[in-house]
Amino acid sequence: MTKIIGSKDRLQTVGRRKRASARVRLTKGSGKITINGEELNKYFPHFTLQSLVMSPLKAVAKEKDLDISAKVVGGGKHGQAEAVQLGIARALVIWNEDWRKTMKTQRFLTRDARIKERKKPGLKKARRGPQWSKR
């Protein structure tokens, strides 16, 4: 889902990963990133998660030109970071269609469809069967 709010200067996109869903708003600004009302380095204290979120911006050299605000629900921290990454990449492609090739080659626009497998009847978990005893 992509929505242009007002003019093309403000975009809203959605990114999803596992159980996490992120609504990302992109506006012109000074490079400020807020997630659920907190700064990026407070919400994602680990550098690896911060770099995941920033990677689409670094790919097009726009880390200091655009403000990003994201609302993330569900999932764990890693899934949330990847959901925000997908939302940012989708917004950047709408912002400038010339960046699509860069985003596609670095796989930022690919939605990772892997989710938790459901539990089946007669099994303890999705694949683990009950313990078997010979005697």
N, CA, C and O atoms as a GROMACS GRO file, in nm:
protein
  540
    1MET      N    1   0.084  -0.117   0.000
    1MET     CA    2   0.000   0.000   0.000
    1MET      C    3   0.089   0.124   0.000
    1MET      O    4   0.177   0.138   0.084
    2THR      N    5   0.064   0.210  -0.094
    2THR     CA    6   0.140   0.333  -0.104
    2THR      C    7   0.041   0.448  -0.113
    2THR      O    8  -0.056   0.443  -0.187
    3LYS      N    9   0.069   0.550  -0.036
    3LYS     CA   10  -0.019   0.665  -0.035
    3LYS      C   11   0.064   0.791  -0.043
    3LYS      O   12   0.161   0.808   0.031
    4ILE      N   13   0.024   0.881  -0.133
    4ILE     CA   14   0.087   1.012  -0.141
    4ILE      C   15   0.004   1.106  -0.057
    4ILE      O   16  -0.114   1.127  -0.085
    5ILE      N   17   0.064   1.164   0.047
    5ILE     CA   18  -0.008   1.251   0.139
    5ILE      C   19   0.015   1.395   0.096
    5ILE      O   20   0.127   1.445   0.099
    6GLY      N   21  -0.091   1.462   0.055
    6GLY     CA   22  -0.078   1.601   0.012
    6GLY      C   23  -0.008   1.609  -0.122
    6GLY      O   24  -0.073   1.600  -0.226
    7SER      N   25   0.122   1.626  -0.121
    7SER     CA   26   0.199   1.633  -0.244
    7SER      C   27   0.298   1.517  -0.247
    7SER      O   28   0.297   1.432  -0.158
    8LYS      N   29   0.383   1.514  -0.349
    8LYS     CA   30   0.482   1.407  -0.359
    8LYS      C   31   0.595   1.425  -0.257
    8LYS      O   32   0.682   1.339  -0.245
    9ASP      N   33   0.592   1.537  -0.185
    9ASP     CA   34   0.695   1.560  -0.084
    9ASP      C   35   0.673   1.476   0.041
    9ASP      O   36   0.763   1.464   0.124
   10ARG      N   37   0.554   1.418   0.056
   10ARG     CA   38   0.524   1.332   0.171
   10ARG      C   39   0.464   1.201   0.122
   10ARG      O   40   0.359   1.201   0.058
   11LEU      N   41   0.529   1.091   0.152
   11LEU     CA   42   0.484   0.959   0.108
   11LEU      C   43   0.462   0.868   0.228
   11LEU      O   44   0.530   0.881   0.330
   12GLN      N   45   0.368   0.775   0.215
   12GLN     CA   46   0.347   0.674   0.318
   12GLN      C   47   0.343   0.537   0.250
   12GLN      O   48   0.268   0.517   0.155
   13THR      N   49   0.424   0.444   0.300
   13THR     CA   50   0.429   0.307   0.246
   13THR      C   51   0.423   0.208   0.360
   13THR      O   52   0.433   0.245   0.478
   14VAL      N   53   0.406   0.081   0.324
   14VAL     CA   54   0.399  -0.026   0.423
   14VAL      C   55   0.506  -0.128   0.391
   14VAL      O   56   0.526  -0.163   0.275
   15GLY      N   57   0.575  -0.176   0.495
   15GLY     CA   58   0.671  -0.285   0.481
   15GLY      C   59   0.637  -0.393   0.582
   15GLY      O   60   0.600  -0.363   0.696
   16ARG      N   61   0.649  -0.519   0.541
   16ARG     CA   62   0.617  -0.629   0.632
   16ARG      C   63   0.728  -0.733   0.630
   16ARG      O   64   0.796  -0.752   0.530
   17ARG      N   65   0.745  -0.801   0.745
   17ARG     CA   66   0.842  -0.912   0.756
   17ARG      C   67   0.799  -0.998   0.872
   17ARG      O   68   0.781  -0.948   0.983
   18LYS      N   69   0.781  -1.128   0.850
   18LYS     CA   70   0.731  -1.222   0.951
   18LYS      C   71   0.602  -1.167   1.010
   18LYS      O   72   0.504  -1.151   0.937
   19ARG      N   73   0.598  -1.139   1.140
   19ARG     CA   74   0.478  -1.084   1.203
   19ARG      C   75   0.483  -0.933   1.217
   19ARG      O   76   0.389  -0.873   1.268
   20ALA      N   77   0.592  -0.871   1.173
   20ALA     CA   78   0.609  -0.727   1.190
   20ALA      C   79   0.551  -0.651   1.071
   20ALA      O   80   0.561  -0.694   0.956
   21SER      N   81   0.490  -0.538   1.101
   21SER     CA   82   0.434  -0.452   0.997
   21SER      C   83   0.473  -0.308   1.029
   21SER      O   84   0.455  -0.262   1.142
   22ALA      N   85   0.526  -0.237   0.930
   22ALA     CA   86   0.574  -0.101   0.950
   22ALA      C   87   0.506  -0.006   0.852
   22ALA      O   88   0.504  -0.031   0.731
   23ARG      N   89   0.451   0.103   0.905
   23ARG     CA   90   0.400   0.212   0.822
   23ARG      C   91   0.505   0.321   0.823
   23ARG      O   92   0.536   0.378   0.928
   24VAL      N   93   0.560   0.350   0.707
   24VAL     CA   94   0.673   0.442   0.695
   24VAL      C   95   0.629   0.569   0.624
   24VAL      O   96   0.567   0.564   0.518
   25ARG      N   97   0.661   0.684   0.683
   25ARG     CA   98   0.636   0.814   0.622
   25ARG      C   99   0.769   0.878   0.587
   25ARG      O  100   0.860   0.884   0.669
   26LEU      N  101   0.778   0.927   0.464
   26LEU     CA  102   0.902   0.987   0.414
   26LEU      C  103   0.872   1.132   0.376
   26LEU      O  104   0.780   1.158   0.299
   27THR      N  105   0.951   1.225   0.430
   27THR     CA  106   0.936   1.367   0.398
   27THR      C  107   1.073   1.429   0.376
   27THR      O  108   1.175   1.373   0.418
   28LYS      N  109   1.075   1.544   0.310
   28LYS     CA  110   1.201   1.618   0.297
   28LYS      C  111   1.240   1.670   0.434
   28LYS      O  112   1.154   1.710   0.512
   29GLY      N  113   1.371   1.668   0.463
   29GLY     CA  114   1.415   1.715   0.594
   29GLY      C  115   1.564   1.709   0.610
   29GLY      O  116   1.640   1.733   0.517
   30SER      N  117   1.605   1.675   0.734
   30SER     CA  118   1.747   1.681   0.767
   30SER      C  119   1.807   1.544   0.801
   30SER      O  120   1.918   1.539   0.854
   31GLY      N  121   1.738   1.435   0.774
   31GLY     CA  122   1.793   1.303   0.800
   31GLY      C  123   1.751   1.243   0.932
   31GLY      O  124   1.816   1.149   0.979
   32LYS      N  125   1.646   1.294   0.994
   32LYS     CA  126   1.600   1.244   1.124
   32LYS      C  127   1.513   1.119   1.103
   32LYS      O  128   1.421   1.120   1.021
   33ILE      N  129   1.542   1.014   1.178
   33ILE     CA  130   1.463   0.890   1.169
   33ILE      C  131   1.403   0.861   1.305
   33ILE      O  132   1.475   0.848   1.404
   34THR      N  133   1.269   0.851   1.310
   34THR     CA  134   1.200   0.816   1.434
   34THR      C  135   1.117   0.692   1.410
   34THR      O  136   1.052   0.678   1.306
   35ILE      N  137   1.120   0.601   1.507
   35ILE     CA  138   1.043   0.478   1.500
   35ILE      C  139   0.961   0.468   1.628
   35ILE      O  140   1.016   0.465   1.738
   36ASN      N  141   0.830   0.463   1.613
   36ASN     CA  142   0.737   0.461   1.726
   36ASN      C  143   0.763   0.576   1.823
   36ASN      O  144   0.754   0.559   1.944
   37GLY      N  145   0.796   0.692   1.769
   37GLY     CA  146   0.818   0.812   1.850
   37GLY      C  147   0.956   0.822   1.913
   37GLY      O  148   0.984   0.921   1.980
   38GLU      N  149   1.042   0.724   1.893
   38GLU     CA  150   1.178   0.727   1.949
   38GLU      C  151   1.279   0.740   1.836
   38GLU      O  152   1.252   0.707   1.721
   39GLU      N  153   1.397   0.790   1.871
   39GLU     CA  154   1.504   0.799   1.772
   39GLU      C  155   1.551   0.660   1.733
   39GLU      O  156   1.533   0.564   1.807
   40LEU      N  157   1.612   0.651   1.614
   40LEU     CA  158   1.656   0.522   1.562
   40LEU      C  159   1.749   0.449   1.657
   40LEU      O  160   1.730   0.330   1.683
   41ASN      N  161   1.850   0.521   1.711
   41ASN     CA  162   1.949   0.454   1.796
   41ASN      C  163   1.893   0.416   1.934
   41ASN      O  164   1.954   0.336   2.005
   42LYS      N  165   1.779   0.472   1.974
   42LYS     CA  166   1.717   0.430   2.100
   42LYS      C  167   1.625   0.311   2.078
   42LYS      O  168   1.619   0.220   2.161
   43TYR      N  169   1.552   0.311   1.965
   43TYR     CA  170   1.459   0.201   1.940
   43TYR      C  171   1.534   0.075   1.898
   43TYR      O  172   1.502  -0.035   1.943
   44PHE      N  173   1.636   0.091   1.812
   44PHE     CA  174   1.722  -0.020   1.771
   44PHE      C  175   1.862   0.008   1.824
   44PHE      O  176   1.943   0.068   1.753
   45PRO      N  177   1.894  -0.035   1.947
   45PRO     CA  178   2.025  -0.001   2.004
   45PRO      C  179   2.143  -0.073   1.937
   45PRO      O  180   2.257  -0.027   1.947
   46HIS      N  181   2.118  -0.184   1.869
   46HIS     CA  182   2.227  -0.258   1.806
   46HIS      C  183   2.260  -0.198   1.669
   46HIS      O  184   2.172  -0.162   1.592
   47PHE      N  185   2.389  -0.188   1.643
   47PHE     CA  186   2.436  -0.126   1.518
   47PHE      C  187   2.388  -0.203   1.396
   47PHE      O  188   2.358  -0.141   1.294
   48THR      N  189   2.379  -0.336   1.404
   48THR     CA  190   2.336  -0.415   1.288
   48THR      C  191   2.194  -0.380   1.247
   48THR      O  192   2.164  -0.372   1.128
   49LEU      N  193   2.105  -0.361   1.343
   49LEU     CA  194   1.967  -0.326   1.312
   49LEU      C  195   1.959  -0.184   1.258
   49LEU      O  196   1.880  -0.156   1.168
   50GLN      N  197   2.040  -0.094   1.312
   50GLN     CA  198   2.043   0.044   1.262
   50GLN      C  199   2.091   0.046   1.116
   50GLN      O  200   2.037   0.120   1.034
   51SER      N  201   2.193  -0.034   1.086
   51SER     CA  202   2.245  -0.035   0.950
   51SER      C  203   2.145  -0.099   0.852
   51SER      O  204   2.140  -0.061   0.736
   52LEU      N  205   2.066  -0.196   0.901
   52LEU     CA  206   1.960  -0.252   0.817
   52LEU      C  207   1.861  -0.145   0.776
   52LEU      O  208   1.823  -0.135   0.659
   53VAL      N  209   1.818  -0.063   0.872
   53VAL     CA  210   1.720   0.043   0.845
   53VAL      C  211   1.780   0.148   0.753
   53VAL      O  212   1.712   0.198   0.663
   54MET      N  213   1.905   0.182   0.772
   54MET     CA  214   1.969   0.290   0.694
   54MET      C  215   2.016   0.246   0.555
   54MET      O  216   2.041   0.331   0.471
   55SER      N  217   2.027   0.116   0.530
   55SER     CA  218   2.087   0.068   0.406
   55SER      C  219   2.019   0.119   0.278
   55SER      O  220   2.092   0.152   0.184
   56PRO      N  221   1.885   0.126   0.267
   56PRO     CA  222   1.830   0.181   0.142
   56PRO      C  223   1.865   0.329   0.122
   56PRO      O  224   1.885   0.373   0.008
   57LEU      N  225   1.873   0.405   0.231
   57LEU     CA  226   1.910   0.546   0.220
   57LEU      C  227   2.055   0.562   0.176
   57LEU      O  228   2.087   0.649   0.096
   58LYS      N  229   2.142   0.477   0.230
   58LYS     CA  230   2.284   0.484   0.194
   58LYS      C  231   2.305   0.443   0.048
   58LYS      O  232   2.395   0.493  -0.018
   59ALA      N  233   2.222   0.351   0.000
   59ALA     CA  234   2.236   0.304  -0.139
   59ALA      C  235   2.212   0.416  -0.240
   59ALA      O  236   2.270   0.416  -0.348
   60VAL      N  237   2.127   0.513  -0.203
   60VAL     CA  238   2.099   0.625  -0.293
   60VAL      C  239   2.158   0.756  -0.242
   60VAL      O  240   2.130   0.862  -0.297
   61ALA      N  241   2.239   0.749  -0.136
   61ALA     CA  242   2.308   0.865  -0.078
   61ALA      C  243   2.212   0.975  -0.036
   61ALA      O  244   2.232   1.092  -0.068
   62LYS      N  245   2.106   0.938   0.036
   62LYS     CA  246   2.007   1.036   0.083
   62LYS      C  247   1.989   1.030   0.234
   62LYS      O  248   1.881   1.066   0.283
   63GLU      N  249   2.089   0.986   0.309
   63GLU     CA  250   2.071   0.975   0.454
   63GLU      C  251   2.054   1.108   0.524
   63GLU      O  252   1.997   1.113   0.633
   64LYS      N  253   2.102   1.218   0.465
   64LYS     CA  254   2.094   1.350   0.529
   64LYS      C  255   1.984   1.439   0.470
   64LYS      O  256   1.964   1.551   0.516
   65ASP      N  257   1.913   1.390   0.368
   65ASP     CA  258   1.816   1.475   0.298
   65ASP      C  259   1.671   1.446   0.331
   65ASP      O  260   1.585   1.530   0.307
   66LEU      N  261   1.642   1.328   0.386
   66LEU     CA  262   1.503   1.287   0.406
   66LEU      C  263   1.477   1.250   0.552
   66LEU      O  264   1.559   1.187   0.617
   67ASP      N  265   1.360   1.291   0.602
   67ASP     CA  266   1.315   1.251   0.735
   67ASP      C  267   1.224   1.131   0.721
   67ASP      O  268   1.144   1.122   0.628
   68ILE      N  269   1.238   1.037   0.815
   68ILE     CA  270   1.157   0.916   0.812
   68ILE      C  271   1.092   0.896   0.947
   68ILE      O  272   1.157   0.904   1.051
   69SER      N  273   0.963   0.870   0.943
   69SER     CA  274   0.887   0.838   1.063
   69SER      C  275   0.819   0.705   1.039
   69SER      O  276   0.754   0.686   0.936
   70ALA      N  277   0.832   0.610   1.133
   70ALA     CA  278   0.774   0.478   1.115
   70ALA      C  279   0.698   0.435   1.239
   70ALA      O  280   0.739   0.462   1.352
   71LYS      N  281   0.586   0.369   1.216
   71LYS     CA  282   0.509   0.304   1.323
   71LYS      C  283   0.519   0.154   1.297
   71LYS      O  284   0.478   0.106   1.191
   72VAL      N  285   0.574   0.081   1.394
   72VAL     CA  286   0.596  -0.062   1.377
   72VAL      C  287   0.517  -0.139   1.483
   72VAL      O  288   0.519  -0.103   1.600
   73VAL      N  289   0.449  -0.244   1.441
   73VAL     CA  290   0.376  -0.330   1.534
   73VAL      C  291   0.409  -0.475   1.503
   73VAL      O  292   0.435  -0.511   1.388
   74GLY      N  293   0.408  -0.558   1.608
   74GLY     CA  294   0.425  -0.702   1.592
   74GLY      C  295   0.568  -0.744   1.570
   74GLY      O  296   0.655  -0.663   1.541
   75GLY      N  297   0.590  -0.874   1.585
   75GLY     CA  298   0.719  -0.934   1.557
   75GLY      C  299   0.827  -0.898   1.658
   75GLY      O  300   0.800  -0.835   1.759
   76GLY      N  301   0.949  -0.940   1.628
   76GLY     CA  302   1.065  -0.908   1.710
   76GLY      C  303   1.140  -0.791   1.650
   76GLY      O  304   1.100  -0.735   1.548
   77LYS      N  305   1.248  -0.754   1.715
   77LYS     CA  306   1.325  -0.637   1.672
   77LYS      C  307   1.384  -0.654   1.532
   77LYS      O  308   1.382  -0.560   1.453
   78HIS      N  309   1.435  -0.772   1.501
   78HIS     CA  310   1.496  -0.793   1.371
   78HIS      C  311   1.392  -0.788   1.260
   78HIS      O  312   1.415  -0.726   1.156
   79GLY      N  313   1.279  -0.851   1.282
   79GLY     CA  314   1.171  -0.846   1.184
   79GLY      C  315   1.119  -0.704   1.165
   79GLY      O  316   1.085  -0.664   1.054
   80GLN      N  317   1.113  -0.629   1.275
   80GLN     CA  318   1.069  -0.490   1.266
   80GLN      C  319   1.167  -0.407   1.184
   80GLN      O  320   1.126  -0.324   1.103
   81ALA      N  321   1.296  -0.429   1.206
   81ALA     CA  322   1.398  -0.354   1.132
   81ALA      C  323   1.388  -0.384   0.982
   81ALA      O  324   1.400  -0.293   0.900
   82GLU      N  325   1.366  -0.510   0.946
   82GLU     CA  326   1.355  -0.545   0.806
   82GLU      C  327   1.225  -0.493   0.746
   82GLU      O  328   1.221  -0.461   0.627
   83ALA      N  329   1.119  -0.485   0.826
   83ALA     CA  330   0.993  -0.428   0.777
   83ALA      C  331   1.010  -0.278   0.747
   83ALA      O  332   0.960  -0.229   0.646
   84VAL      N  333   1.081  -0.207   0.836
   84VAL     CA  334   1.107  -0.064   0.813
   84VAL      C  335   1.195  -0.047   0.690
   84VAL      O  336   1.173   0.045   0.611
   85GLN      N  337   1.292  -0.134   0.673
   85GLN     CA  338   1.380  -0.128   0.556
   85GLN      C  339   1.300  -0.141   0.427
   85GLN      O  340   1.322  -0.064   0.333
   86LEU      N  341   1.209  -0.235   0.420
   86LEU     CA  342   1.126  -0.254   0.302
   86LEU      C  343   1.037  -0.132   0.277
   86LEU      O  344   1.021  -0.089   0.163
   87GLY      N  345   0.979  -0.078   0.384
   87GLY     CA  346   0.895   0.041   0.370
   87GLY      C  347   0.973   0.160   0.318
   87GLY      O  348   0.923   0.235   0.233
   88ILE      N  349   1.094   0.180   0.367
   88ILE     CA  350   1.178   0.291   0.320
   88ILE      C  351   1.214   0.272   0.172
   88ILE      O  352   1.208   0.366   0.094
   89ALA      N  353   1.251   0.149   0.136
   89ALA     CA  354   1.289   0.122  -0.003
   89ALA      C  355   1.171   0.149  -0.097
   89ALA      O  356   1.190   0.206  -0.205
   90ARG      N  357   1.051   0.107  -0.058
   90ARG     CA  358   0.934   0.130  -0.143
   90ARG      C  359   0.906   0.280  -0.157
   90ARG      O  360   0.871   0.326  -0.266
   91ALA      N  361   0.921   0.354  -0.049
   91ALA     CA  362   0.897   0.498  -0.055
   91ALA      C  363   1.001   0.568  -0.143
   91ALA      O  364   0.967   0.659  -0.218
   92LEU      N  365   1.126   0.525  -0.135
   92LEU     CA  366   1.230   0.586  -0.217
   92LEU      C  367   1.208   0.563  -0.366
   92LEU      O  368   1.236   0.651  -0.447
   93VAL      N  369   1.156   0.446  -0.401
   93VAL     CA  370   1.130   0.416  -0.541
   93VAL      C  371   1.017   0.504  -0.594
   93VAL      O  372   1.021   0.546  -0.710
   94ILE      N  373   0.917   0.531  -0.511
   94ILE     CA  374   0.810   0.620  -0.553
   94ILE      C  375   0.862   0.763  -0.563
   94ILE      O  376   0.824   0.838  -0.653
   95TRP      N  377   0.950   0.800  -0.471
   95TRP     CA  378   1.008   0.934  -0.469
   95TRP      C  379   1.084   0.960  -0.600
   95TRP      O  380   1.070   1.065  -0.662
   96ASN      N  381   1.166   0.862  -0.640
   96ASN     CA  382   1.244   0.875  -0.763
   96ASN      C  383   1.252   0.738  -0.830
   96ASN      O  384   1.317   0.647  -0.779
   97GLU      N  385   1.186   0.723  -0.943
   97GLU     CA  386   1.178   0.595  -1.014
   97GLU      C  387   1.316   0.548  -1.064
   97GLU      O  388   1.334   0.429  -1.089
   98ASP      N  389   1.411   0.639  -1.078
   98ASP     CA  390   1.545   0.602  -1.125
   98ASP      C  391   1.619   0.514  -1.024
   98ASP      O  392   1.714   0.445  -1.061
   99TRP      N  393   1.579   0.517  -0.900
   99TRP     CA  394   1.645   0.438  -0.795
   99TRP      C  395   1.598   0.294  -0.790
   99TRP      O  396   1.652   0.214  -0.714
  100ARG      N  397   1.498   0.258  -0.871
  100ARG     CA  398   1.443   0.122  -0.867
  100ARG      C  399   1.551   0.018  -0.898
  100ARG      O  400   1.557  -0.085  -0.831
  101LYS      N  401   1.635   0.042  -0.997
  101LYS     CA  402   1.738  -0.056  -1.034
  101LYS      C  403   1.835  -0.079  -0.919
  101LYS      O  404   1.872  -0.193  -0.891
  102THR      N  405   1.876   0.028  -0.852
  102THR     CA  406   1.966   0.016  -0.737
  102THR      C  407   1.902  -0.066  -0.626
  102THR      O  408   1.966  -0.153  -0.566
  103MET      N  409   1.775  -0.038  -0.599
  103MET     CA  410   1.703  -0.109  -0.492
  103MET      C  411   1.684  -0.256  -0.527
  103MET      O  412   1.696  -0.342  -0.440
  104LYS      N  413   1.654  -0.285  -0.654
  104LYS     CA  414   1.632  -0.423  -0.695
  104LYS      C  415   1.760  -0.504  -0.689
  104LYS      O  416   1.758  -0.620  -0.646
  105THR      N  417   1.873  -0.446  -0.732
  105THR     CA  418   1.998  -0.521  -0.733
  105THR      C  419   2.045  -0.553  -0.592
  105THR      O  420   2.109  -0.656  -0.570
  106GLN      N  421   2.014  -0.466  -0.495
  106GLN     CA  422   2.054  -0.492  -0.357
  106GLN      C  423   1.944  -0.563  -0.278
  106GLN      O  424   1.956  -0.580  -0.157
  107ARG      N  425   1.836  -0.604  -0.347
  107ARG     CA  426   1.727  -0.684  -0.291
  107ARG      C  427   1.651  -0.614  -0.179
  107ARG      O  428   1.604  -0.679  -0.086
  108PHE      N  429   1.639  -0.481  -0.186
  108PHE     CA  430   1.563  -0.408  -0.085
  108PHE      C  431   1.413  -0.411  -0.113
  108PHE      O  432   1.333  -0.391  -0.022
  109LEU      N  433   1.375  -0.437  -0.237
  109LEU     CA  434   1.233  -0.437  -0.272
  109LEU      C  435   1.170  -0.576  -0.266
  109LEU      O  436   1.051  -0.591  -0.293
  110THR      N  437   1.248  -0.678  -0.230
  110THR     CA  438   1.197  -0.813  -0.222
  110THR      C  439   1.140  -0.839  -0.083
  110THR      O  440   1.210  -0.827   0.017
  111ARG      N  441   1.012  -0.875  -0.078
  111ARG     CA  442   0.946  -0.906   0.048
  111ARG      C  443   0.982  -1.049   0.086
  111ARG      O  444   0.953  -1.142   0.010
  112ASP      N  445   1.045  -1.068   0.202
  112ASP     CA  446   1.083  -1.201   0.248
  112ASP      C  447   0.957  -1.269   0.300
  112ASP      O  448   0.905  -1.232   0.405
  113ALA      N  449   0.907  -1.368   0.228
  113ALA     CA  450   0.777  -1.429   0.257
  113ALA      C  451   0.784  -1.540   0.362
  113ALA      O  452   0.681  -1.600   0.394
  114ARG      N  453   0.902  -1.568   0.416
  114ARG     CA  454   0.912  -1.676   0.515
  114ARG      C  455   0.841  -1.637   0.644
  114ARG      O  456   0.870  -1.532   0.702
  115ILE      N  457   0.750  -1.722   0.689
  115ILE     CA  458   0.679  -1.701   0.814
  115ILE      C  459   0.681  -1.831   0.894
  115ILE      O  460   0.722  -1.935   0.842
  116LYS      N  461   0.637  -1.824   1.017
  116LYS     CA  462   0.635  -1.942   1.103
  116LYS      C  463   0.534  -2.043   1.049
  116LYS      O  464   0.422  -2.009   1.013
  117GLU      N  465   0.577  -2.169   1.045
  117GLU     CA  466   0.490  -2.276   0.996
  117GLU      C  467   0.388  -2.312   1.104
  117GLU      O  468   0.422  -2.314   1.223
  118ARG      N  469   0.265  -2.341   1.064
  118ARG     CA  470   0.161  -2.370   1.162
  118ARG      C  471   0.177  -2.507   1.225
  118ARG      O  472   0.236  -2.597   1.165
  119LYS      N  473   0.125  -2.523   1.346
  119LYS     CA  474   0.126  -2.650   1.416
  119LYS      C  475   0.022  -2.742   1.353
  119LYS      O  476  -0.090  -2.701   1.322
  120LYS      N  477   0.061  -2.870   1.335
  120LYS     CA  478  -0.031  -2.967   1.276
  120LYS      C  479  -0.091  -3.056   1.385
  120LYS      O  480  -0.027  -3.080   1.488
  121PRO      N  481  -0.213  -3.106   1.364
  121PRO     CA  482  -0.275  -3.194   1.463
  121PRO      C  483  -0.197  -3.324   1.479
  121PRO      O  484  -0.147  -3.380   1.381
  122GLY      N  485  -0.186  -3.371   1.601
  122GLY     CA  486  -0.114  -3.495   1.630
  122GLY      C  487   0.034  -3.475   1.652
  122GLY      O  488   0.104  -3.570   1.687
  123LEU      N  489   0.084  -3.352   1.632
  123LEU     CA  490   0.225  -3.323   1.653
  123LEU      C  491   0.239  -3.223   1.767
  123LEU      O  492   0.146  -3.149   1.798
  124LYS      N  493   0.357  -3.221   1.828
  124LYS     CA  494   0.382  -3.128   1.938
  124LYS      C  495   0.401  -2.986   1.888
  124LYS      O  496   0.352  -2.890   1.948
  125LYS      N  497   0.474  -2.974   1.776
  125LYS     CA  498   0.497  -2.843   1.714
  125LYS      C  499   0.467  -2.858   1.565
  125LYS      O  500   0.394  -2.950   1.527
  126ALA      N  501   0.521  -2.772   1.481
  126ALA     CA  502   0.492  -2.778   1.338
  126ALA      C  503   0.537  -2.911   1.276
  126ALA      O  504   0.465  -2.969   1.194
  127ARG      N  505   0.655  -2.958   1.316
  127ARG     CA  506   0.708  -3.083   1.260
  127ARG      C  507   0.746  -3.187   1.363
  127ARG      O  508   0.758  -3.305   1.330
  128ARG      N  509   0.765  -3.146   1.486
  128ARG     CA  510   0.810  -3.238   1.590
  128ARG      C  511   0.696  -3.327   1.637
  128ARG      O  512   0.594  -3.279   1.686
  129GLY      N  513   0.715  -3.456   1.620
  129GLY     CA  514   0.613  -3.552   1.663
  129GLY      C  515   0.628  -3.585   1.811
  129GLY      O  516   0.727  -3.547   1.874
  130PRO      N  517   0.531  -3.657   1.866
  130PRO     CA  518   0.543  -3.697   2.007
  130PRO      C  519   0.656  -3.797   2.026
  130PRO      O  520   0.691  -3.872   1.935
  131GLN      N  521   0.713  -3.798   2.146
  131GLN     CA  522   0.824  -3.887   2.175
  131GLN      C  523   0.774  -4.032   2.168
  131GLN      O  524   0.665  -4.064   2.215
  132TRP      N  525   0.856  -4.118   2.109
  132TRP     CA  526   0.818  -4.258   2.090
  132TRP      C  527   0.902  -4.345   2.182
  132TRP      O  528   1.023  -4.329   2.192
  133SER      N  529   0.835  -4.436   2.247
  133SER     CA  530   0.905  -4.528   2.337
  133SER      C  531   0.876  -4.670   2.295
  133SER      O  532   0.761  -4.708   2.274
  134LYS      N  533   0.982  -4.749   2.282
  134LYS     CA  534   0.962  -4.888   2.240
  134LYS      C  535   0.899  -4.972   2.349
  134LYS      O  536   0.815  -5.057   2.320
  135ARG      N  537   0.938  -4.948   2.477
  135ARG     CA  538   0.882  -5.025   2.590
  135ARG      C  539   0.821  -4.937   2.692
  135ARG      O  540   0.770  -4.986   2.792
   0.00000   0.00000   0.00000
